[in-house]
Amino acid sequence: MPHRFGHVALIGPTNAGKSTFVNRVVGQKVSIVSPKPQTTRNRISGILTTSGAQIVFLDTPGLHRQSRGISPLLLRSAWNALPLADVVLLFFDAKAFAQKPALIETETRPLVKALAGNPVPMLVAVNKVDIVRPKERLLPVLGELARIFPRAELFPVSALSGQGVDEVVAAVVSRLPEAPPLYAEDEITTAPMRFLAAEAVREKLFLALGQELPYGLAVEVEQWDERTTPGLTRIALAIHVARPSHKAIVIGKGGEMLKKVGSEARAEIEEMLGGRAHLELWVKVTPDWPGDKGFVRELGLGE
């Protein structure tokens, strides 16, 4: 059998489960996950290598209708994945569509427009089918998506439980071009370790802050030292917030919130590094940082 290689762009609305799917397929966390919209801010690659194929899944920011702050940059990052794709995998939330059928038209319209005339093979994953009750509510959702995307094969899946995921991967492989692998067998992402460390901290902030979360926060690695202490990586990270009031929220009473976030992120980073890590976190007020094009570029947003 010939070897296959290619890129798969995951495109869909916010909170559809694209990052959960990529993590499930790769077998390790490469994309952070939270219930918050716009958790994914960068296009992140997850690499799956099998005996006969290598697939680079491009996890993209969710499509949305916001036009303020960094939102336009996130949209640009998502749409820019399409020209790179050998296969397009559209990702939708079955539960959301079952609860509000009007969302189907609203959230598919920009995709229909963007993909018009695009000859690249296309698949549709309808995620979270395991939590739709009763199951009969899935039928009109699947029927409407089949009508809107007539040339795409539909797959009911649960990225969280793994239901239907293998079938999607098999369908992707069958549509990839014949080509040798580009990455080493043990590579699971092209993202640098510094980026993954900063993302781990941001994920813990998103999960810990809940409804108090100031969305205008960003995490930046300011120092990475593997030399001073053998076997220990010292990482200094700045948490940027847009307002002074947000700083107090992130730090928490007596610094407890920051300690909790640091402890949880350190455990995850040590697992990624395969060794010990020491984190230093501090919160900086960077007024209106989403509007600072130079700073946003340094964070890699929109890339």
C-alpha positions, 0 to 999 in steps of 0.5 A: 500500500502506498504511504499517504501524507497531508494536512487536514484543516479543522474548521467550525464554530467556537466550542464545537470540540475541535481541540478535544478531537485533535488531542484524542487522535494524537493521544496527547494534549497538544491543544488546550481545552476549556468551555470558554469561547475562543480558547484556541487562539493559534493554529496548532498542529497535531501529528498522527503517524500510523504504519501507512500514513502521517496526518497533520491536523490543523486545529484552528480558532473557532469561527465567530461573529465578533469584530472587536479586540483580537477576534479578527485575528483569530478568524484570519488564522482559521481561514488561512488554514484552508489553502494548506489543507489536503482535506477539510474537516468541518466540525459542528456541535450536535447538541447546539444544533439540536437545541437551536436548529436556526444555528445550522443556517447561521453557522454554516453560511460562511463555510458554504461561501468560503468553500464554494468551488474548492475541490479539496475533499471535505468531511463533516464531523457532527460532534457531541452526539453522545449527549443529545437526548433523545437520539431522534433529535439528531436526525433533522440535524444530520439531514440538514447538514447533508443538504447544505454540504451534499458532497461531504460524508457525514460522521456522528462523533464524540471527541470526548469518548472516542465514538466515531473518531476512528472512522473519521481518521480512516476516511481522512487517510483514504483521501490524502495524497500519496507522499512520504512522511514529513515528520519523525515518528515520535513528533506529535506537534510542530508547536515549540515547548515554550508555546505549550508551556504558556498555553498550559498556564492559560488553560489553567487560568481559563478553568480556574477563573470561571465566570470571573475570567477576564478574556483580555489576558495573554500568557508570555514566556519571558525566560527559559533556563535549562542550564543553571540547575541540571535537571530543572527547567526554570520558566518565568511567565508573564500574565498580561491583563488589560485592566488593573481590576483584572490583576486582582482577579487573576492573583486572587485573595492572598495570591491563592488563585495564582498559586493554584494555577501555577501548581496545576500548570507545573504538573502538566509542563513537567509531564511534557518536559519529562523532568522537573520545572520551576514556574515563576508567574507574575501578572502585568497590566498591559493596557489595551494589549489586544490593540497593540499590533506589535505585541499581538504579533509577538504572541503569534496571534493570527499566525 
